[in-house]
């Protein structure tokens, strides 16, 4: 099963930027659709963005569209989430996922450990 390790989270002021990275190993990275999910305290884990296996198609949920951009580098086996214009409501643990079902956004079985993003003045 593919292993995923997220990095890049941290504390940032509103309006700031972060770039999250998810490094994959142990699987054939290029066959997996990949997703970023987030979970705030007391809330359900929710999809933030997804990218197809070849990177040609992306999805961003309404709350982040225009601010966040998902991308991938199959040669480096890494998926990224560029987060700009961050808001306090973006505060959550962000998780990388491999093998999600495109269109219905059901996550695949492989999750990273999560990386904390805190947006606060």
C-alpha positions in Angstrom: 0.0 0.0 0.0 1.2 3.5 -0.8 2.6 5.5 2.1 2.0 9.2 2.3 3.8 11.9 4.3 2.5 15.4 4.5 4.6 18.5 5.3 4.5 22.3 5.0 1.8 23.1 7.6 2.3 25.8 10.2 1.0 29.0 11.7 0.3 31.8 9.4 -1.6 35.2 9.6 -4.8 35.8 7.6 -4.0 36.6 4.1 -0.8 34.6 4.1 0.3 31.6 2.1 1.5 28.1 2.7 2.4 25.2 0.4 1.7 21.7 1.5 3.5 18.7 0.1 2.6 15.1 0.1 5.4 12.6 -0.7 4.4 9.1 -1.7 6.3 5.8 -1.6 5.6 2.1 -1.9 3.1 2.4 -4.7 2.8 3.3 -8.4 2.0 7.0 -7.8 1.0 7.8 -11.3 -2.0 5.6 -11.3 -3.7 7.3 -8.3 -6.0 10.2 -8.3 -4.9 12.2 -5.3 -6.8 14.4 -2.9 -6.3 16.9 -0.1 -8.8 16.7 2.8 -9.1 18.7 6.0 -10.6 18.2 9.4 -11.2 21.0 11.9 -12.0 20.2 15.5 -15.6 19.0 15.9 -16.1 18.7 12.1 -16.2 15.9 9.6 -13.2 15.4 7.3 -14.0 17.1 4.1 -12.5 17.2 0.6 -10.6 20.3 -0.3 -9.1 19.5 -3.7 -8.4 16.6 -6.0 -6.3 15.9 -9.0 -6.5 13.1 -11.6 -3.7 10.6 -12.0 -2.1 12.4 -14.9 -2.8 15.9 -13.5 -4.9 17.1 -16.3 -8.1 17.5 -14.3 -8.6 19.1 -10.9 -11.4 19.9 -8.5 -11.5 22.6 -5.8 -14.4 23.0 -3.5 -16.2 26.3 -3.5 -14.8 27.5 -0.3 -11.2 27.4 -1.6 -11.6 28.0 -5.3 -9.4 30.8 -6.5 -7.3 30.6 -3.4 -5.9 27.1 -3.3 -4.3 25.1 -6.2 -3.6 21.4 -6.3 -0.8 20.1 -8.5 1.3 17.0 -8.8 4.8 16.0 -10.0 4.7 12.3 -10.9 8.4 12.2 -11.4 8.9 13.3 -7.8 5.9 11.3 -6.6 4.6 14.3 -4.8 1.3 16.2 -4.7 1.1 19.8 -3.6 -1.5 22.2 -2.3 -0.7 25.9 -2.7 -2.7 27.9 -0.2 -3.0 31.6 -0.7 -5.2 34.3 0.9 -5.6 32.1 4.0 -8.6 32.7 6.3 -9.1 31.6 9.9 -11.8 29.2 8.7 -9.1 27.3 6.8 -7.6 26.2 10.1 -7.6 22.4 10.2 -5.4 19.3 10.0 -4.8 18.7 6.3 -4.5 15.1 5.0 -3.3 13.7 1.8 -5.2 10.7 0.3 -4.4 8.3 -2.5 -6.9 6.5 -4.7 -10.1 8.6 -4.3 -13.0 7.8 -6.5 -13.4 10.6 -9.1 -16.7 12.4 -9.2 -18.1 11.2 -5.9 -15.0 12.0 -4.0 -14.9 8.9 -1.9 -11.4 8.7 -0.4 -9.1 5.9 -1.1 -7.6 3.7 1.6 -4.2 5.4 2.0 -3.9 8.5 4.2 -1.0 10.5 5.4 -0.5 11.5 9.0 -1.8 15.0 8.6 -0.2 18.4 8.9 -1.6 21.2 11.0 -2.5 24.5 9.4 -3.4 27.3 11.8 -4.5 30.7 10.4 -4.6 33.3 13.2 -3.5 36.9 13.8 
